[in-house]
Amino acid sequence: MRAQPQLSYDMPDSVKRHPEFTKKIIQSLYRGTPSIAVTGSKGKGSVAYILSSVLSLCGKTGLMTGPHTVKFNERFRIADELISDDEFSLIVSELRTLFDEIGCDTRKGEFISPIGIETAVAEAFFGRHGTDYDIYEHGKGVRYDDVGNIPAGYGIINTIFLEHTRELGGSIEEIASDKACIIRSGMKGIYSGRQSREAADIIIKRAENEGVELKLFGRDYSVSDIKYLDEGMSCTVETSGHLYRDIKISLMGSVQCHNLALALQAAEDIIGADFMRRKEDMQRLQSCLQRLEWFGRLSVLSRDPFILTDCCINRNSTASAIEAVRELDIRDPLFILAIPDDKDYPGVAEAVNKEGYDIVLSEVSNPHYRFSGIQQKKLSDAGIVCGYEKDLIKAVSMTGRPVVILGTTAMLPELKRRYR
């Protein structure tokens, strides 16, 4: 906060962020545990969560993700157990002396990234419990992200598209180049989800230059026979080592089937020859996948009235929600958009409007997110008519129609408290 007056909202990460401040601390806490770093534009949290659940069948697995929905503790877990308040406080207190020694100059706009502190907390937490595998989700980027201080042996790059252009760059190539920095010489494997040709070319080239084996969706593993069920999805996943026929997952949307395929391909290589070797292993895997809960990712909050929500702030992501509405045969839904000014609310609104659905704009109460009141006019100027209700919960409650809520993750605490 002391550095804040020296910082500009429009500063790129290359100027603003300093992962070098936390490098020594983070690497001093690293125990050599097989570690997996995860990035992408959307779905990185979901694939990290699915992978942690799968690896937990084979050993104690730590998971660090962000952001949280209700409680900060959600960012640190082992299997499905969140870090306790007492242990979180104890670890932070123990680490504080190390961070107090860092010589950043706040008068020059230098600061210790919160994600650097979180990464250190995660490592200390996992170390206290002797985890066998650790998974770390990167923030919006990789090149200047403190999670990169973890000497991860494996990396996952989920689908990349235009997002966080203010910090990462204004083209697919620039954003892919940033996220491809997850690939480093000496890693045992890199796993990529579906990519555009531009992003795939950059990932392939980086893997070749660093001498790291890359497994690419559509080339080395695939998913097919995707079906919507009453409670989740089913699909067939073919990896380089196994065929998972008609496997079921409790998460909603075809995108989760792609996330599952990505997680299974990575898990196979991380575990090795013992992975899914016995018949009972497949039964345990199927049971695990049908118990998954990942709030805010095409989550059905209510069946009557029907309320669906998804963290969607980009035109590319809107397709998943529209697909779910069609496949679930939801008639005449109202789309409520709670997307900040600096995200792609025009792209989301245009995609929804193109399908003929009504739109209401709303906001989240978190003051960190900018809602200046310009959205309704800008969309009107573009020929898209939208209603407006500032209070998100009131916007959801004011209609008797089915509702689809798309927006920033900051809306999730409000929705979870209301629809717990």
Summary of the structure (lengths in Angstrom):
residues: 420
radius of gyration: 21.2
end to end distance: 33.4
largest distance: 61.3
contacts: 1421
relative contact order: 0.11
helix: 42%
strand: 20%
